[in-house]
Amino acid sequence: MTIRKIIGFALILFTLLPVFSWASTPEKTVAPVQANLVAAASPEANEGFTRADGSQPIEFPADHGPHPDYQTEWWYFTGNLNLENGQARNIGSGDTTPDHFGYQLTFFRRALIPPTEIMPRESNWATSQIYMAHFALTDVVDSRYNSYERLSRGAAGLSGAIAQPFSVWLEDWLVEEITQDTYHLVASQDGISLDLILVDAKEPILQGDQGYSQKGPDPGQASYYYSLTHLETTGTIRTATRTYNVTGTSWMDHEYSTSALSPDQIGWDWFSIQLDNDNELMVFQIRKSDGSVDPFSSGIYIAQDASKTPLNQEDFSIRITDYWTSPRTNTVYPAGWELSIPSLKLTLKARPFLPDQEFYGSYSYWEGAVQVEGEIDGGPLTGSGYVELTGYTRSMGGEF
């Protein structure tokens, strides 16, 4: 969802002070660079950046790339994958655990200072941008969830993004467009790796009002937001023990903004669901401190023919059916849901493939693969998806 990936950048910036203190010539710029980082963690840090106001239409392929005039941006990939036909794992007799993997690979860009304040610097290491990436793999059979975080400056080729052909990377974690609408995704760490080909089978879906997704009543509490909701996926996954050929479907969100949650908006629950009838659903609800759901919550239902049904907050409901408590943070997260959209005669039940899919990094949140079953207009449906839960460890109210 919009704003969802602005997770604790204030904390992250402070961890980067030693890294960026020599972003230009050390003897001249240590104090100014540190001052900029501290300023970037303050409430006034978004002054001077362009805000999403609905005046700029999203255009392709240019808007696949970075938008440095906006303070925050992310490219977000998730997918649910199964073993190719003919493969099998060592599952005991009678075990019905699915041969299933879920993955997340997300790249975040954060501007340190407004574009009007950028001064020319000769060093290749000098930068006004930082990048962070999150990589996670859910291995259902082995009941294992691995997650990793990396941070780097947007300079010297260490990390960055370009529009044509589209590419975003942080060191050797990479998504690149290899032909039109076909993407190569790779990530590897500690013996866990992905090497996938993603083919876009539907046109980009513009979220909100033609890509302008509003999250609050104040000016700029919005983002530009689009999704690739049906990426046919093949490739390999490497676990600690062996390599598997996999196939399935992925989802991509791209958002850019300069905005903040309202103080009473404590977090969000975001769902991307891909159904076996080739329809997709995205809904998110922003939770408020009084326990209510913010009216700026919204979503969209995409039919097989790419026709779209926008959803306002009153068009859908999400009921929690189960909970899970993290052994690391003691956070209690929802771990089962029932989604209802009366106008579509659609009811879905979602539950995690694994309860423990808590991303434990600079900011802890739950991001996990889910299995889905339900019915539409009286007929049965199954599918899979991803759910993101933030603001359960601590409130996100007033965050960037």
C-alpha positions, 0 to 999 in steps of 0.5 A: 500500500501507499506509505507502507514502506516508509518503515523506520527510516529515521532510525535507519538514517542514524545507523548510516551516519558512519557510512555516509560521513565520508560521502565526499572529501572527508576533511571538509564534509563530515559535519555537513553530511551528518547534519543532513542525516540528522535533519532527514530524521526530523519532522521538517525533513520533507520540506523542499521535496515534490509532493504527490498531488494528483497533477502528474499522470503516470507514464510508462516506461519513464515512471518505472524509474526513480523519482529523486524529487520525491523523498521516498520510493520503493519497488516491491516484489512478492511471489508465491511459487511451487515446484515444477511438475516432476519434482518432489521433496522429502515429505513423510507419508501422509504429510499434506504440507504444500511444496511451496515458497514465498518470497519478498524482494523490496528496494527502497530509495530515500533522499537525504536532502531536497533537490534544490539543496544538492551541491556539486561534488567531485567524488564518485562516492558523493550522494544525496540518496540512500537505498535499502533492500529487504530479501525474504524467503518462506520455505513451507515444507521446512517451516523456515523463514529467512530474511535479510536487510542491506543498506547502501549509498546511491553512488559508485554503482553500489545501488540505484535505479534507472527507467529504460531499460528498467533496473533497480539494484543494491549490490548484487540484489537486482531486478532488471528488464531483459525484454519488454515486460520481462524481468530478471530478479536475483538475490542471494545471501547465506546460501539462500537465493532466488533467480527468477524470470517474471513476465507481465501478463496484464497491463499496469494497474493504476491504484487510486485515482489514475495512480494518485493514491490518497491516504489522509486529508492533509495535502501531500498525504498521498503517493503515486502508486501502480501495480503489476498484479500478474507476473508469470514466474519461473526460475530457481530457488536455492535453500540450505540443502538444494536447488529447486525449479519453481513456477508461480505468480509474482506481484510488483508495487511501485510507489513514490511520495513525500508524505507522512501518516497522521498522528492518529494513523498507527499502521496498516494491513495490506493484502495482495491476492491472486486467485485461481480464476486469474483475478486479483485483489488488493485492499488495505486498511489504515488503522487508527489509534481509537481502533477504527479503520480510516476512511482513506483505506481502499482497494481494487479488484482486477478481473481476468480481462483487466477490467477494474472495480475500485473499492472504497473503505465502505465496500469491503470488510476485514475480520481477524480470525486468528493471532500469532505472537512473535518470540522475538518482539512479543508482538501480537499479529493477526494470523487469519482473516476473512475478507468480504466484498458484498457488491462482488458477492466475494468472501475469502479466508486467508491464513499464513503458510507459516505463522512466523514471517516477521521481518526482523530488521531496522523496523520489525513488521510482518510480511508473509505468504498466505493461502486463500480460499472462498467463493464468488457468486456462490462458486468456489475459489482458491488462491494465494497472496501476500499480507503486510502488517505494520504498526503492531510493534509500535505506532507508525503515526507521524512517521515518514 
